[in-house]
Amino acid sequence: MKKIVLILLPILFSLTACLPSLQTMRSWEQIEVLKGGHLIVFLDNEQEKIAKLRQFGYEVRADKLAEKELKQHLKIIEAFQRNFTFCPVYFTRDTEEENFVFLNKNATPDASIQVPESQVFFGRFEPRDLQDYQDEVKQVFVFQLFDHEHQRLESPFPGYEEVAGYPVSLSMGYAVKALDNRLNNYYSKPRGKR
């Protein structure tokens, strides 16, 4: 009996090593759900800071911050419009509220934008500290995806693409395109081949 168990254990361990993890299988399912749903991208929100600057008479600083925010929003919206085809994308300012005010392609609030009743995922560019092979820590921006419960999606999410000098439209567009390619590639493969 001991011999049979000793023979079966290595076989069992080798078989389980070949099977995809539950998290990876969950990610595949999430990719399928995302394809039929939509993505809401949160954009940095400096409106409160801009209002405070105006309140205390710092009009020039408030104008510069508002201009910088608008440029950043336009770059992100353009990066998605040019490079993301996997599912519909909507944009809103990052707030604590649940009633989102969606932004149009000019990055201005548009009450006429209606989001369909389908599965929702969220995304945002955010800073991450990454350690390189020389144990140096550097900050990069990544596009992170979250499910409807605001839980970070694991492998093959997120698109950990370095976005140098955020917001730079070329590298941002590259990160969005890389994520779109990854999603489309996974979605097009038969389930057993993923």
Secondary structure, 3 states (H helix, E strand, C coil): CHHHHHHHHHHHHHHHHHCCCHHHHHHHHHHHHHHHCEEEEEECCCHHHHHHHHHCCCHHHHHHHHHHHHHHHHHHHHHHHHHCCCCCEEEEECCCCCCCCEECCCCCECCCCCCCCCCEEEEEEEEEEEECCCCCEEEEEEEEEECCCCCECCCCCCECCCCCCCCCHHHHHHHHHHHHHHHHHHHHCCHHHC
